[in-house]
Amino acid sequence: MYKHINSFISPQQIQQKTNLSAITNFTLLGFGDQPGLQVLLSLIFLGIYILAMAGNLIITILIVIDVHLHTPMYFFLGNLSCLEICYTSTILPRLLFSLLTGDKTISVQGCIAQYFFFGSLASSECYLLAVMSYDRFLAICKPLRYTSLMSGRICLGLITVSWMSGLLSNTIITSLLLKQSFCGPNEIEHFFCDLAPVLKLSCTNTSLVKLVIFILASMDTIPPFLLTLISYVCIIISVLKMKTKASRHKAFSTCSSHLIVVTLFYGSLICVYIIPETNTLKGLHKTFSLFYTVFTPMLNPIIYSLRNKEVKIAFYRTASKAVGVVSFP
């Protein structure tokens, strides 16, 4: 009986099944096409990482210790800064290690783990940016009801939903990704383990995974994007209806920083994931990916601190208390 069954399995099929488990490491090609710039790139990314970590950490500390910033808007901003600290630490340390040592290999499990944290944080940021835009909408368009509509309990609930939504959807995607088999080639044309280039290396049927990814990715991006878009359309309409120029300037200044961040984040995401891939854009995908994975976490604290008077005052107030030089009311 066993001989009869084995007669239907060819040597090629046996070899194929053996090869399915042969791949244990991927190679992240990264910026390997620029070998003469490895040292320069490592210095640039190291500087970006230090700025991103320091800037977001300072904003987080200021919001925690300064009572003047204990408002819904800064509560959401503090969460965004915490998210950016985790976000940039998921990608940049591994990229720096690759640039400095030349070791581009990463285990399959490590690659999937990197995607899990990246995907969860990116999805959570979509929801968080939508929550921040909704907060600005209520503050400008519904000022009399703002306090009741943005109570502490509601703020905490919105933040919980933002974090958990990204975590839940990417837990499902990652569980499906772990069931894939990889039998070669093992080179990923990217500087981190993004989902699309990893799936291209799978030897098994990815149709179900791609369908689930499409559904969950749509849920994680389209509703937050639409909420953000609608919020800012309403904000702009309300601002234009204000009678005095000073009122318009004050209202718009409170949300212009967030609008810049949203534009950078969603603009780069659209270029990478929505615009059809062509030969021209294929080479630019890594460049566009740098915006939402590397540059945005670095620029967020700069944008919010330089364009926000309250944050700057809180920084000087905290710094003066630390050194005991200048006093603020």
C-alpha positions as CSV (number, residue, x, y, z in Angstrom):
1,M,0.0,0.0,0.0
2,Y,2.8,2.5,1.0
3,K,4.7,1.6,-2.1
4,H,1.6,2.3,-4.2
5,I,1.2,5.7,-2.6
6,N,4.8,6.6,-3.0
7,S,4.8,5.7,-6.7
8,F,2.6,8.8,-7.3
9,I,5.3,11.2,-5.9
10,S,8.1,12.0,-8.3
11,P,11.7,12.7,-7.2
12,Q,11.2,16.3,-8.4
13,Q,8.1,16.7,-6.0
14,I,10.1,15.3,-3.1
15,Q,13.0,17.8,-3.9
16,Q,10.5,20.6,-4.1
17,K,8.9,19.8,-0.8
18,T,12.4,19.7,0.8
19,N,13.3,23.1,-0.7
20,L,10.1,24.7,0.8
21,S,11.7,24.7,4.2
22,A,15.3,25.4,3.0
23,I,15.0,29.2,3.2
24,T,15.7,30.4,6.7
25,N,17.0,33.9,5.9
26,F,16.2,36.8,3.6
27,T,18.6,39.3,2.2
28,L,17.5,42.9,2.5
29,L,19.2,44.6,-0.5
30,G,18.4,48.0,0.8
31,F,20.7,50.6,-0.8
32,G,23.2,48.0,-2.0
33,D,23.1,49.6,-5.5
34,Q,25.1,52.5,-4.0
35,P,28.2,50.8,-2.4
36,G,30.2,54.0,-2.4
37,L,27.7,55.8,-0.3
38,Q,27.3,53.3,2.5
39,V,29.3,55.3,5.1
40,L,27.5,58.6,4.1
41,L,24.1,56.9,4.2
42,S,24.9,55.4,7.6
43,L,25.8,58.8,9.0
44,I,22.7,60.4,7.5
45,F,20.4,57.8,8.9
46,L,22.1,57.8,12.3
47,G,21.6,61.6,12.5
48,I,17.9,61.2,11.5
49,Y,17.4,58.5,14.1
50,I,19.0,60.6,16.9
51,L,16.8,63.6,15.9
52,A,13.6,61.5,15.7
53,M,14.2,59.9,19.0
54,A,15.3,63.1,20.8
55,G,12.5,65.2,19.3
56,N,9.7,62.8,20.0
57,L,11.0,62.0,23.5
58,I,11.2,65.7,24.4
59,I,7.6,66.3,23.2
60,T,6.4,63.2,25.2
61,I,8.2,64.4,28.4
62,L,6.9,68.0,28.0
63,I,3.3,66.8,27.6
64,V,3.6,64.5,30.7
65,I,5.2,67.0,33.1
66,D,3.7,70.3,32.0
67,V,0.2,70.8,33.3
68,H,-0.5,73.5,30.7
69,L,-0.3,70.8,28.0
70,H,-2.8,68.4,29.7
71,T,-5.5,68.9,27.1
72,P,-6.9,66.5,24.5
73,M,-4.9,67.9,21.6
74,Y,-1.6,67.4,23.4
75,F,-2.7,64.0,24.8
76,F,-3.1,62.8,21.2
77,L,0.2,64.5,20.2
78,G,2.0,62.7,23.1
79,N,0.6,59.4,21.8
80,L,1.8,60.2,18.3
81,S,5.3,60.9,19.6
82,C,5.3,57.6,21.5
83,L,4.2,55.8,18.4
84,E,6.9,57.5,16.3
85,I,9.6,56.4,18.8
86,C,8.5,52.8,18.4
87,Y,7.9,53.2,14.7
88,T,11.4,54.5,13.8
89,S,13.0,52.0,16.2
90,T,11.4,49.2,14.2
91,I,13.3,50.1,11.0
92,L,16.3,52.4,11.4
93,P,18.4,50.3,13.9
94,R,18.3,47.3,11.5
95,L,19.0,49.5,8.5
96,L,22.0,51.1,10.3
97,F,23.4,47.7,11.3
98,S,23.2,46.6,7.6
99,L,24.9,49.8,6.4
100,L,27.7,49.7,9.0
101,T,28.5,45.9,8.9
102,G,27.5,45.0,5.4
103,D,25.4,42.1,6.8
104,K,22.1,42.3,4.9
105,T,20.7,39.0,6.1
106,I,17.6,38.7,8.4
107,S,15.9,35.6,9.5
108,V,12.5,34.8,8.1
109,Q,11.0,35.0,11.7
110,G,12.8,38.3,12.3
111,C,11.6,39.7,9.0
112,I,8.0,38.8,9.7
113,A,8.3,40.2,13.2
114,Q,9.6,43.5,11.8
115,Y,6.6,43.7,9.5
116,F,4.3,43.0,12.4
117,F,5.5,45.9,14.4
118,F,5.8,48.2,11.4
119,G,2.4,47.3,10.1
120,S,0.7,47.6,13.5
121,L,2.3,51.0,14.1
122,A,1.6,52.3,10.6
123,S,-2.1,51.3,10.8
124,S,-2.4,52.8,14.3
125,E,-0.9,56.1,13.0
126,C,-3.7,56.2,10.3
127,Y,-6.3,56.0,13.1
128,L,-4.4,58.4,15.4
129,L,-4.1,61.1,12.7
130,A,-7.8,60.7,12.0
131,V,-8.6,61.2,15.7
132,M,-6.3,64.2,15.9
133,S,-8.1,65.8,12.9
134,Y,-11.5,65.0,14.5
135,D,-10.3,66.7,17.7
136,R,-9.4,69.9,15.7
137,F,-12.7,69.7,13.9
138,L,-14.6,69.7,17.3
139,A,-12.4,72.5,18.7
140,I,-12.9,74.8,15.8
141,C,-16.4,73.9,14.5
142,K,-18.0,72.9,17.8
143,P,-16.2,75.0,20.4
144,L,-19.2,75.2,22.9
145,R,-19.5,71.4,23.0
146,Y,-15.8,70.6,22.8
147,T,-15.3,69.9,26.5
148,S,-18.2,67.4,26.7
149,L,-17.4,65.7,23.4
150,M,-13.7,65.4,24.2
151,S,-13.8,64.3,27.9
152,G,-11.0,62.3,29.4
153,R,-12.9,59.0,29.0
154,I,-13.7,59.6,25.3
155,C,-10.0,60.6,24.6
156,L,-8.8,57.4,26.3
157,G,-11.3,55.3,24.3
158,L,-10.3,56.9,21.0
159,I,-6.6,56.2,21.7
160,T,-7.3,52.6,22.8
161,V,-9.3,52.0,19.6
162,S,-6.5,53.5,17.5
163,W,-3.8,51.3,19.0
164,M,-5.8,48.1,19.2
165,S,-7.2,48.4,15.6
166,G,-3.7,48.5,14.1
167,L,-2.6,45.6,16.4
168,L,-5.6,43.4,15.7
169,S,-5.6,43.7,11.9
170,N,-1.8,43.1,11.6
171,T,-2.0,40.2,14.0
172,I,-4.4,38.5,11.5
173,I,-2.1,39.4,8.6
174,T,1.0,38.2,10.4
175,S,-0.6,34.9,11.4
176,L,-1.4,34.2,7.7
177,L,2.1,35.3,6.7
178,L,3.7,32.8,9.1
179,K,1.9,30.0,7.3
180,Q,3.6,30.8,4.0
181,S,6.6,28.8,2.7
182,F,9.7,30.3,1.2
183,C,11.9,28.3,-1.1
184,G,13.9,31.0,-2.9
185,P,14.9,33.4,-4.2
186,N,15.5,35.1,-0.9
187,E,16.4,38.7,-1.9
188,I,14.1,41.5,-0.9
189,E,14.4,44.6,-3.0
190,H,13.8,47.0,0.0
191,F,15.5,48.3,3.1
192,F,12.9,46.7,5.4
193,C,10.5,43.8,5.4
194,D,7.4,45.3,3.8
195,L,4.5,43.0,3.0
196,A,4.5,43.1,-0.8
197,P,8.1,42.2,-1.4
198,V,8.0,39.5,1.2
199,L,4.9,37.9,-0.4
200,K,6.6,37.9,-3.8
201,L,9.1,35.3,-2.4
202,S,6.4,32.9,-1.2
203,C,6.2,29.5,-2.9
204,T,2.7,28.9,-1.7
205,N,-0.7,30.3,-2.9
206,T,-1.0,33.8,-1.7
207,S,-4.5,34.6,-3.0
208,L,-6.2,34.3,0.4
209,V,-3.5,36.3,2.1
210,K,-3.8,39.1,-0.5
211,L,-7.6,39.1,-0.2
212,V,-7.4,39.4,3.6
213,I,-4.7,42.1,3.3
214,F,-6.8,44.1,0.8
215,I,-9.8,44.0,3.1
216,L,-7.9,44.9,6.3
217,A,-5.7,47.4,4.7
218,S,-8.8,49.2,3.2
219,M,-10.3,49.2,6.7
220,D,-7.2,50.6,8.2
221,T,-6.6,53.4,5.7
222,I,-9.8,54.4,3.8
223,P,-12.1,55.3,6.8
224,P,-9.3,57.2,8.7
225,F,-8.4,59.0,5.5
226,L,-12.0,60.0,4.7
227,L,-12.5,61.1,8.3
228,T,-9.4,63.2,8.1
229,L,-10.4,64.7,4.8
230,I,-14.0,65.5,5.9
231,S,-12.7,67.0,9.1
232,Y,-10.4,69.4,7.3
233,V,-12.9,70.4,4.7
234,C,-15.3,71.4,7.5
235,I,-12.4,73.2,9.3
236,I,-11.5,75.2,6.2
237,I,-15.2,76.1,5.6
238,S,-15.6,77.2,9.2
239,V,-12.3,79.2,9.2
240,L,-13.3,81.0,6.0
241,K,-16.6,82.0,7.6
242,M,-14.9,83.7,10.5
243,K,-15.3,87.5,10.4
244,T,-11.9,88.7,11.6
245,K,-8.4,87.9,10.1
246,A,-7.0,87.3,13.6
247,S,-9.7,84.7,14.3
248,R,-9.0,82.9,11.0
249,H,-5.2,83.0,11.7
250,K,-5.6,81.6,15.2
251,A,-8.0,78.9,14.2
252,F,-5.9,77.7,11.2
253,S,-2.6,77.9,13.2
254,T,-3.9,75.3,15.6
255,C,-4.4,72.7,12.8
256,S,-1.8,73.7,10.2
257,S,1.0,71.6,11.8
258,H,-1.2,68.5,11.8
259,L,-2.3,69.1,8.2
260,I,1.4,69.2,7.2
261,V,2.0,65.8,8.9
262,V,-1.1,64.3,7.4
263,T,-0.1,65.4,3.9
264,L,3.4,64.0,4.2
265,F,2.2,60.7,5.6
266,Y,-0.7,60.0,3.3
267,G,1.0,61.4,0.3
268,S,3.9,59.0,0.5
269,L,1.6,56.1,1.3
270,I,-0.4,56.8,-1.8
271,C,2.7,57.0,-4.0
272,V,3.9,53.5,-2.7
273,Y,0.7,51.5,-2.2
274,I,-2.0,53.0,-4.4
275,I,-0.5,54.4,-7.6
276,P,0.1,51.4,-10.0
277,E,3.7,50.3,-10.1
278,T,5.5,51.2,-13.3
279,N,9.1,50.9,-14.3
280,T,9.6,54.6,-13.6
281,L,8.0,54.4,-10.1
282,K,9.5,51.1,-9.1
283,G,12.9,52.7,-8.6
284,L,11.3,55.5,-6.6
285,H,9.3,53.2,-4.2
286,K,12.2,53.0,-1.7
287,T,12.6,56.8,-1.8
288,F,8.9,57.3,-1.2
289,S,9.0,54.7,1.6
290,L,11.6,56.8,3.3
291,F,9.1,59.6,3.8
292,Y,6.6,57.7,6.0
293,T,9.1,55.4,7.7
294,V,12.1,57.7,8.3
295,F,11.5,61.4,7.6
296,T,8.0,61.7,9.0
297,P,9.0,60.6,12.5
298,M,11.9,63.0,12.4
299,L,9.9,65.9,11.1
300,N,6.8,65.5,13.4
301,P,8.5,67.0,16.5
302,I,10.1,69.8,14.4
303,I,6.9,70.7,12.8
304,Y,4.9,70.7,16.0
305,S,7.5,72.5,18.1
306,L,8.5,75.2,15.6
307,R,4.9,76.0,14.6
308,N,3.3,75.7,18.1
309,K,3.8,78.5,20.6
310,E,2.5,76.5,23.5
311,V,5.0,73.7,23.0
312,K,7.9,76.2,22.7
313,I,6.8,78.0,25.9
314,A,6.5,74.6,27.7
315,F,10.0,73.7,26.6
316,Y,11.5,77.0,27.9
317,R,9.4,76.7,31.1
318,T,10.7,73.2,31.7
319,A,14.2,74.0,30.8
320,S,14.3,77.0,33.0
321,K,13.0,75.0,36.0
322,A,15.8,72.5,35.3
323,V,18.6,75.0,35.2
324,G,16.9,77.6,37.4
325,V,17.8,80.6,35.1
326,V,14.5,82.0,33.9
327,S,11.1,81.9,35.5
328,F,7.8,81.7,33.7
329,P,4.3,82.3,35.1
